[in-house]
Amino acid sequence: MPYGYLLTVAIAAVHTALALAPVRRPRWAAVVSFHLGLVVNETPVFVLCWLLAATLPAWAQEDLDTPASWAGLALAVLTAIGLAVIARRALDARPALERALRRDLGAGRPGAVDALLAAARRRAPSYLRTLLFPFRVRRADVERIADIAYGDAGVRNRLDVYRRRSGTSGGPILVYAHGGGYFSGRKNREARPLLYRLASRGWVCISANYRLRPRAGFDEHLADFKKAIAWAREHAPDYGGDPDALFAAGSSAGGHLAALAALTPNDPAFQPGFEDADTSLTAAVSLYGYYGRYYRRPGESERPTSPADHVRPDAPPFFAVHGDQDSLVPVEDARAFVAALRRASANPVVYAELPRAQHAFDLFRSPRFEAVIDAVEVFAARVLARERT
């Protein structure tokens, strides 16, 4: 009996099943489900190749000669079908994003949004190319200047600058915060396809570390990110950036930070030691963001640490993207925050739900995340156009 083959098929089947139908409760099961299903959900072709690499030799060597091995082959076929379904449903992201942009940005100028969407579709890489090369993140036309200090907290106050090798002049600036639940993560993990793409288009992109738990708390996280924004406003022009077109973005906990920074501009309570620095933003982007309150210590009273606690009429334009199968941050939380922000803000609030997307969909250059990047470009173009009129 080919035990190695049966084990390979069983592993692929479990990962595929959890990508198709992730578990959301209880919490521990949701975390396990997320970790086991993530890679399959964004790179199904590679899992299929792994499955074929195990099946074809077993078939050629005539190892499939027992009822158990035939059952394993049947499971492999079902798993392959599941992987094909996963690859197909990634195509649903682009229509969902386009509907959101038309709905939330098209008021008064629907033709402008349609023109930008058409241009994004023309520039988009082929579906097959992104399926086959999801790990090809870097771009030859972009340089990364790593580990620039923006504060005095050592490695946790370092940032990377991404810019076009041929030079940039007056490009928009994006300051990005990584995820990790405030206790892990680093500046060169999530959203790299976004940073490299925008930099290749003439943006100056900045990805910053920030202090983490347990050595730091809410005040330190937010102060660090605001300090990175202040650094960008002061120094990004040296790299070709325009400080009057300054965007913040983040993933998961980083989305929490980006939202809070956007909703508390120039607030001296969150800018200790640099109270006079300008930390206002042109717009904010949150990818599968966390919108709840920060961790409470025993005996500590409730603090206004949720972005929903700070919504305001003059909030900058906001773009939130969330997967409707997110196991770690329920999509209902994103909907509630967006609803609260829309009630308060006079500026556009764009919200897109990605069908059957999980948490951390920005780790790979997948068809789904390529569509998200296109949508971010369209959002930014419309925001900048509104600013200039």
N, C-alpha and C positions, 0 to 999 in steps of 0.2 A: 504494500500500500504506500503511495507517495505522500508521506506525512508532510514533507516540506511544501509540496504543492498545495495540499489541503489547507495548511496554515496560511500560506500566502493568499489564497482565495478568501479565506475567512477574514483575514485582516482587511483586505480590500473591500469586502462586502460590508463589514461593520462601518468603516469610514464612509463609504458611499451612502449607506442607509442613514447615517447621522447628518450627512450633507443634504440629503433629500428631505428629511424630517427631523430637524434638531429638537432635542429635549429642552424645555424651558423651566421645568420645575421637577424636583426641588433644586435649590441653588447649586449644590455640589454637582448634581447631574447635568445642569445647564453648562457649567464650566467644563466638565469632561466632554460633553457633546460638542461644544465650541472648538476645543482643541483638536478633537479627532476629526471633525468635519471640515475645518477651515480650508486646508490645502486642497482637498478634493473639490470643494465648491468653487474654487478659483482656477484650479489647474487640472481639470478632469482628463485631459489628453495624456498627461504624464502618468496618471494612475492607470489609465487604460493601457499605455505602453508597458508598464510594469506588469500588469495582469497578463498581457499577451506574451511577454518575455518568460513568464512562468508556465503558461499553458502550452505554447507551441513545442518546447522541448519535451514536455511530458507526453504530448500527443505523438511526437516523432519517435520517441523511445518506447512507445506502446506501454507506458506505465498506467494508462487509464483502463485497467482490466478488472476492476472490482466494483461492486455496487457503490462503495463509499467514494471511489475516485470518480465514477460517473455522476454521483450526486455533487461532487466538487465541481465538475465541469458544468453541470446545470447551474450551479450557483454562480460560476464565473460568467456564464452567458447573461444571467439576470443582472449581475453587477455591471457588465458592459452596457446593457440597456439603460441601467440607472445612470451611468456616466454620460451616455449620449443625451439623456434627458437633462442632466445638469448643464452640459455644454449648450444645449438648445435654449434653456431658459435664461441664460446670461444675456441673450439677445433682447429680453424684455426690458432691460435697464434703460436703453436709449429712448424708446417711446415714452416711458414713465418720466424720464428727466425732461424730455421735450414738452410734454404736456404741462409739467410744473412750471417751466420757464414761460411758456405762452400764457398760462393762467395768471401767474404772479408778476410778470414783467411786461406783459403785452398791452396793458391798459394805455390807450392813447396812441401807441406805436406798435401795433401787432406786426406790421410789415418789417420793422427793424429787427425784431426778434426772429422772425422767419428767415430773414436774410442771413443773420448770424448763424442760425442753426444749419442752414443749407451749406454755408461755408465750412462749418465744423464737420459736417458729414463728408464733404469732399476731401478734407484733409485727413480724416480718420484712417488709421492703418487698417488693412484688411482683417476680417474676422479670423481667417485661418492663420494669419501671421501672429496675432496676439494669442491665439490658442496654442500655437507651437512654440512660441518664444516668450513665455510670461516672466522668465527670470532675467531677461535682457533689459535692465533698467537704465543703465548709464547711457549717455549720449556723447558721441565724440566731439560735438560742437560746444559742449558745456564743460567748464572747469569748476571744481569744488575746492574752495579755500577753507581748510579745516582748522578747527580748534582755536578760534579767535576768542580772547577773553572779553567778556562784557561786564563782569563783576568780579568780586574778590572771593568767591566760594569754590575756587579750584575748578576741577573738571566739570562740576555741575553748573558752572557759569561760563561755559564755552559754547560757541555757536559756529556753524558752517555757513559760508556764503556760496551760492551757486550763481554763476553768471556765464554769459555767452563768451566763448574764447575770442571771437573776433571783436569783442567790445560792445558795450551797451551805453546808450546815452538817454537819460530821461525816461527809463523804463519804470513801470509800476513795481512796487515792493511788496513781497509777501513774507510775513513773519509766521513761522509754523511751530507749533508745540506738539510733541509726541504724546502717545498714550502710555498706559501701563498702570492705571489705577492709583497713581501718585506714589507708588512704592517701587516701580521698576520702569524700564524704558530708556531709550537713548535717542539722540538727535538724528541718527542715520539708519533708522529702522522703517517706520511707516512712511507712506505717502511719497517715497522717492520718485516714483514715476511722475507725480504731479510737479515736484520741484524741478526735475530735469526738463520736463516738457515746457513749463513756463519760462525757465531760464533760456531754453533754446529759442523761445519766441521774443526774447528781449527783456524779460523781467529780471529783477534781482531778488533771489529767493534766499531766505535766512531760516535755518532750522536750529533751534536752541535747546540745549539741556536746561534743566532747572532742578533745584534741590528737591529731594524725595523724602518720604516718610521712612523711618520714624524720626530722623534727625531734623526734619522740617515739617511745618504744618501749613494750613491754608494760607496764612498771611505771607509766608516765605515763597510758596509756589507762585502766587499771583504777583507778588512784588518782583520776583525774578522775571516772569514773562513780560511784565510792564517795563522792566529795565531793558530787556531785549528790544522791545518796541522803541523805547527812547534811544537806544544805541542805533537802531536802524534809521530813525529819523535824522540822527546826527551824522552817522558815518556812511550810510548806504550811497549817498551821492558820490563818495569816493570810488564806488564800484559801478557807477552809472545809473543809480536809482533816483527816482523822483519822490522826495519826501511828502509831496502833496497828493500822492496816490499810494496810500499805505494800507494794505490789507492784512488781517490776521486770520490764521486758520489753525485747526487742530483736530486731532483724532481722539475719540474716547475721552479720557481725562483732559487731553489737550483741547478737545472741543469745549469742555467745561471752562478751561482757561481762556480760550479765544472769545467765548460768549461773555464771560465776566469782564474781560478787558474792554470789549466793545461797549458794554453797558455801564462801565465805571470810568469813563475817560477823565484824566487829569484829577482824579479824586486823591487828595493828599493822604487820606487814611490808608490807601493801598500803595503809596509810593514813598516809603520812609527813606529819607536821605536824598531823594530826588523829587521833592514835592513840586518843584516848578517845571519839571520836564513835561513836554507835550506828548501825551500818550493817546491822543484821539486817533480814530481810525476812519478810513474811507468806507470800509465794509468788513464783514466777518463771514467766514466759511467754517461750518462744523460738520465733520464726517463722523457718523455714528457716535455723536457726542453724548456725554453724561450730563444730565440737567438737574440732578437732585442736589441734596445738601451734602456738605463735606462731612467726613467722619466725626462723630461726637465722642468726646472723652467722657468717662463716667462722671456724673454730677454736673456736666457742662450744660448750660442752657442753650436753647436754639439760637443760632446766629444766622444772619442773612447771607448764606454762602451758596445758595442756588441762583443760577442766572434768572430764574423767574422772580426772585426777590428784588431784582434791579431793573426790570423792564421800565422803559421810559418813552415819552413821545418823540424825543430827538435821537432815539437809537439809530445807528447807521444801518444801511441795507444789510440783510442777513440771508445767507443761503445754508439751509440744513439738509443733509442727505442721510437717510437712515434705512437700514435693511428691515424688511417686515418679518424676517426670521431671526432677528438678533437675539441670541441666547443670554447675553450679558447685560445689555441695556435695553429693556423692553421698548418696543416701538411706541407703546402708549405714552411713555414718558416724553418722547420727542414730540408727539402730537400735542400733549398738554402744554409744553413749553412754547411751541410755535403758536398755539391758540392764544396764550397769554401775551406773547410779544405782538401778535397781530392786533389785539385789542388796544394795545398801548401805543404802538409805533406809527408814526406818520410816513415812514419809509417802507419800501418793498420788503416783504418777508417771503422768500421762496422756500418751499418745502417739497422735497421729492422723496417718496418711498420706493426703494428698489425691490421689485418682486423677488422673493425667495433669496435675498442676500443676507449674509451673516454679519457679525461683528468683524472688524479688521479686514474689510474688503479691499483695502488700499496697499496691501503688502506686495502685490504682484502686478505686473503689467498685463492684466487680464482684460478680456473684452468688456466686462462690467466696469472696471475702473477706468479704462480708456474713455468710455462713454461719460463717466463722472467728470473726468478732466475736461472733456469737451464742454460739458455743461458749466463748469467753473469758469472757463474762458468766456463763454457767452454771457454769463452773469457779470463778470468783471467788465466786459466791454460795454454792457448796457449801463452799469453803474458809473463808469468813467464818462460815458456820453452824457448822462444826466448831470454829472458834476460840471461839465464844460458848457452846458447850455444855461 
